[in-house]
Amino acid sequence: MAELPSTARAVIIGGGIIGCSVAYHMGKLGWTDTVLLERKKLTSGTTFHAAGLVGQLRTSANITQLLGYSVDLYKRLEAETGLQTGWKMNGGLRLACNEARWTEVKRQATTAKSFGLEMHLLTPQEAQDMWPLMEIHDLVGAAFLPTDGQANPSDITQSLARGARMAGVKIFEDTPVVRIIVEQGRIRGVETPAGVIECEKVICCAGQWTRSLAGSVGVNVPLVSVEHQYMITEKIEGVTSGLPTLRDPDRLTYWKEEVGGLVWGGYEPNPKPWAVKGIPEGFHFDLLTSDFDHYSQFMEDAIARVPALATAGVKQLLNGPESFTPDGNFILGEAPELANFYVGAGFNAFGIASGGGAGMALAEWAVKGEAPYDLWPVDIRRFGRVHRSVDWVRARTLEAYGKHYTIAWPSEEMRSARPTRRSPLYAHLRAAGACFGEKLGWERPNWFADLGAGEVAEDRYSYQRPGWWEQVRREHLACRAGAVVIDQTSFAKFTLKGPDAAKALNLIAAGNVDRAVGSLIYTQMLNERGGIEADVTVARLAWDEFYIVTGTGFATHDFDWISRNLVGNCQLVDVTAGSAVLSLMGPKAREVLARICSDDLSNAGFPFGTARQISVAGCPVLALRVTYVGELGWELHMPTDCAVTVYEALRTGGGVSNAGYRAIETLRLEKGYRAWGAEIGPDHTPVEAGLLWACKMKSGLPFMGRAALEAQIAGGVKKRLAGFTVDDPSVILLGRETIYRDGERVGWLASGGYGHSVDKPIGYGFVRRDGVDEAFMTSGSYELEVAAERVPARLHLGALYDPAGARIKA
Ligand SMILES: Cc1cc2nc3c(=O)[nH]c(=O)nc-3n(C[C@H](O)[C@H](O)[C@H](O)COP(=O)(O)OP(=O)(O)OC[C@H]3O[C@@H](n4cnc5c(N)ncnc54)[C@H](O)[C@@H]3O)c2cc1C
């Protein structure tokens, strides 16, 4: 065996499919001075016992694209490396046994169409023709993805490793990393029993070992191990090698052909955590004890679907541990806690399907310093401090595991690990009928039940109008006609302070933040491609101090983006927990606030786009004159110990009712305010998203991303954001519906909902076409495909609601 080098540019830890795929792609990117270290043998962790199904469709276009990349790679890998991969593109079938599931499947078919993935809806008979061993008496319908398939996980991994070696990447087995060496906050290298390798970057792909290994250098990777079983049968007559993979989510099970028999497994609603006290030393090529009792919960349903199972011989009930995460998505990217430390772990039983794409993305991330495209759903920065609690993570992860195959209801909330982070108003809001949702551990009021009228504060989910429809409508209209108060304490808030604060912030903000003290600026922060990395509100509190407000879920991400791009003498501090936020919104907001505040609240004294320190009910309040709902209003930021006093004072005297986050969503859709993670993100620029007005183009001042915007202004764009409405109020838009212009597919909705003032379904999406401009957009006639059916739609370029009276501008 070759000798371990003493230096390398990058060290990959872990020789499962993910580590080997990263190694393969590092080689392709020319980073051949990369070393992969595996503590035992390649594949000996989780990879060797995967079932090998490769599905592609996810709810995000980019993650679907990532999985599609895996398929493209697996198709050609064998020819390139000479090592078999077992790749078989036999397609994937998905069944629906009730109307709600059928709606879900039809919506998935539309999503697939939006993302350019082939997916066909089938009758039960057509599905049975493809899978003759299947009983179909209860089927409502099915869907078929012809480009899905299956592979041999160990073979693919070995083939990727061969490809990496062919490019010059070195791979060492039986070489555990026993320490990651960090000095003065910087990575220096890794230590193994065979010596130290000094390196610039560490890419940790250590599967279920990743949490403790990364934790040793302060990096939080919220994953836990869960037992996962599947059964392997003897040969069954009629099982042919071309049989598609089959998913029967209503029976919580999946199926795949293997040497003439079936491999079938499922997701129990009562999963069993594993290695709660740590992974046993030396665990490799190991399996767990088969638990027939636990597995037996699938048997009856499975035999009802595939009667041949009743008499088929059982070769093995395989039980293997796999790492799962609280939201069912894997974890990718550079750790916010430690520069040059990259993570690829937590693959939730789709690591084989993701392996090719995740390895490509992580290698690019490490080599180029940024992901190839927006990967927010899997970005390591989607987590926060609450995810440092392993008990929290385990509770939530087990719930997510149990829901793997249950219907993914629109706006569904998780129930476990709650409540954790609470605003001081939690008890007040609960007593007032709040139905809470959860974000990054925070309890947030989604909507309010009228308890006096017998309403119950509990979500009732549906693919039609959900249970909270009327309540949200009530809150929406109250905001448009009077005044509402919304507890937005969970907003992430940072202060940036120091003599260089203004200069540094202005370099990373596309808007001009270097304005008079008391200014309030809505701005995006862009990457060098002009993509929107953050969408924030900035208040200038002093010549050397700024207060930055961003969405609850973006706390870690935005803090990381801002801090990594700051220059000079200034410090960024997260002050989220220190201040509560009450948003007082509506045409009567001024009237209500004036009852308990003697400061000048007039338009002249406190204009839109300014921030003032005022006194409300005797409490010090930083008031921001801003709105996300399109009405007169203030965001009142105050020390958390004042929140109850201010809230009670606001509510005393009447005229102001509670509203929640679901009302905010319908209100902002009508006004066309953008939401990061929905319509805007790193792949979309302000030019494309209609936000150029917020950028300091004319000032001549430099800022990150300026050159990219200038190029787009001069050369045109390939997509532009537009609003859409549907005249039929019964249509439910949720996002991902396909957009057709003059019968041609031109994009999909990034978000969807309902506008209760305009009484229409509303969606936003990019119209995609080289050189697309206003003339092109407004000249076509539009349709949206919703759950596999087309409905006529109207395109809008401005806000849909105008408080001055005109409800819809066409
Ligand atoms: C029963 C079961 C069925 C599955 N079925 C499917 C399926 O059908 N389709 C699908 O896509 N996925 C499936 N999966 C999931 C898939 O197996 C995993 O997501 C994937 O194998 C994870 O790969 P990995 O590289 O992240 O982890 P691993 O394969 O565990 O690799 C991590 C490696 O890191 C090494 N390591 C750890 N610590 C160190 C250290 N300190 N130094 C050096 N090396 C270290 C380990 O030895 C290990 O080899 C299934 C999983 C299970 C359990």
PDBQT file of the ligand as one rigid body, heavy atoms in Angstrom, charges set to zero:
ROOT
HETATM    1  C1  LIG A 901     -31.776  -0.899   5.112  1.00  0.00    +0.000 C 
HETATM    2  C2  LIG A 901     -31.370   0.253   4.260  1.00  0.00    +0.000 A 
HETATM    3  C3  LIG A 901     -31.887   0.363   2.973  1.00  0.00    +0.000 A 
HETATM    4  C4  LIG A 901     -31.511   1.439   2.161  1.00  0.00    +0.000 A 
HETATM    5  N1  LIG A 901     -32.012   1.518   0.906  1.00  0.00    +0.000 NA
HETATM    6  C5  LIG A 901     -31.683   2.560   0.106  1.00  0.00    +0.000 A 
HETATM    7  C6  LIG A 901     -32.189   2.662  -1.221  1.00  0.00    +0.000 A 
HETATM    8  O1  LIG A 901     -32.943   1.817  -1.678  1.00  0.00    +0.000 OA
HETATM    9  N2  LIG A 901     -31.854   3.736  -1.961  1.00  0.00    +0.000 N 
HETATM   10  C7  LIG A 901     -31.028   4.709  -1.486  1.00  0.00    +0.000 A 
HETATM   11  O2  LIG A 901     -30.773   5.674  -2.205  1.00  0.00    +0.000 OA
HETATM   12  N3  LIG A 901     -30.506   4.615  -0.247  1.00  0.00    +0.000 NA
HETATM   13  C8  LIG A 901     -30.811   3.579   0.571  1.00  0.00    +0.000 A 
HETATM   14  N4  LIG A 901     -30.294   3.488   1.830  1.00  0.00    +0.000 N 
HETATM   15  C9  LIG A 901     -29.447   4.567   2.320  1.00  0.00    +0.000 C 
HETATM   16  C10 LIG A 901     -28.001   4.477   1.902  1.00  0.00    +0.000 C 
HETATM   17  O3  LIG A 901     -27.492   3.220   2.215  1.00  0.00    +0.000 OA
HETATM   18  C11 LIG A 901     -27.210   5.544   2.645  1.00  0.00    +0.000 C 
HETATM   19  O4  LIG A 901     -27.860   6.800   2.558  1.00  0.00    +0.000 OA
HETATM   20  C12 LIG A 901     -25.829   5.713   2.088  1.00  0.00    +0.000 C 
HETATM   21  O5  LIG A 901     -25.202   4.465   2.020  1.00  0.00    +0.000 OA
HETATM   22  C13 LIG A 901     -25.029   6.661   2.954  1.00  0.00    +0.000 C 
HETATM   23  O6  LIG A 901     -23.725   6.725   2.463  1.00  0.00    +0.000 OA
HETATM   24  P1  LIG A 901     -22.597   7.481   3.250  1.00  0.00    +0.000 P 
HETATM   25  O7  LIG A 901     -21.422   7.493   2.381  1.00  0.00    +0.000 OA
HETATM   26  O8  LIG A 901     -23.147   8.780   3.725  1.00  0.00    +0.000 OA
HETATM   27  O9  LIG A 901     -22.377   6.649   4.588  1.00  0.00    +0.000 OA
HETATM   28  P2  LIG A 901     -21.556   5.313   4.845  1.00  0.00    +0.000 P 
HETATM   29  O10 LIG A 901     -21.777   4.308   3.800  1.00  0.00    +0.000 OA
HETATM   30  O11 LIG A 901     -21.873   4.875   6.234  1.00  0.00    +0.000 OA
HETATM   31  O12 LIG A 901     -20.074   5.781   4.742  1.00  0.00    +0.000 OA
HETATM   32  C14 LIG A 901     -19.415   6.487   5.756  1.00  0.00    +0.000 C 
HETATM   33  C15 LIG A 901     -18.038   5.917   5.924  1.00  0.00    +0.000 C 
HETATM   34  O13 LIG A 901     -17.272   6.740   6.796  1.00  0.00    +0.000 OA
HETATM   35  C16 LIG A 901     -16.362   5.902   7.477  1.00  0.00    +0.000 C 
HETATM   36  N5  LIG A 901     -15.870   6.614   8.650  1.00  0.00    +0.000 N 
HETATM   37  C17 LIG A 901     -16.552   6.952   9.761  1.00  0.00    +0.000 A 
HETATM   38  N6  LIG A 901     -15.750   7.573  10.634  1.00  0.00    +0.000 NA
HETATM   39  C18 LIG A 901     -14.524   7.639  10.066  1.00  0.00    +0.000 A 
HETATM   40  C19 LIG A 901     -13.283   8.164  10.495  1.00  0.00    +0.000 A 
HETATM   41  N7  LIG A 901     -13.141   8.748  11.675  1.00  0.00    +0.000 N 
HETATM   42  N8  LIG A 901     -12.223   8.053   9.667  1.00  0.00    +0.000 NA
HETATM   43  C20 LIG A 901     -12.335   7.460   8.453  1.00  0.00    +0.000 A 
HETATM   44  N9  LIG A 901     -13.513   6.947   8.013  1.00  0.00    +0.000 NA
HETATM   45  C21 LIG A 901     -14.600   7.033   8.802  1.00  0.00    +0.000 A 
HETATM   46  C22 LIG A 901     -17.204   4.684   7.797  1.00  0.00    +0.000 C 
HETATM   47  O14 LIG A 901     -16.414   3.565   8.077  1.00  0.00    +0.000 OA
HETATM   48  C23 LIG A 901     -18.042   4.537   6.539  1.00  0.00    +0.000 C 
HETATM   49  O15 LIG A 901     -17.485   3.634   5.629  1.00  0.00    +0.000 OA
HETATM   50  C24 LIG A 901     -30.630   2.421   2.661  1.00  0.00    +0.000 A 
HETATM   51  C25 LIG A 901     -30.124   2.301   3.951  1.00  0.00    +0.000 A 
HETATM   52  C26 LIG A 901     -30.487   1.233   4.739  1.00  0.00    +0.000 A 
HETATM   53  C27 LIG A 901     -29.938   1.135   6.116  1.00  0.00    +0.000 C 
ENDROOT
TORSDOF 0
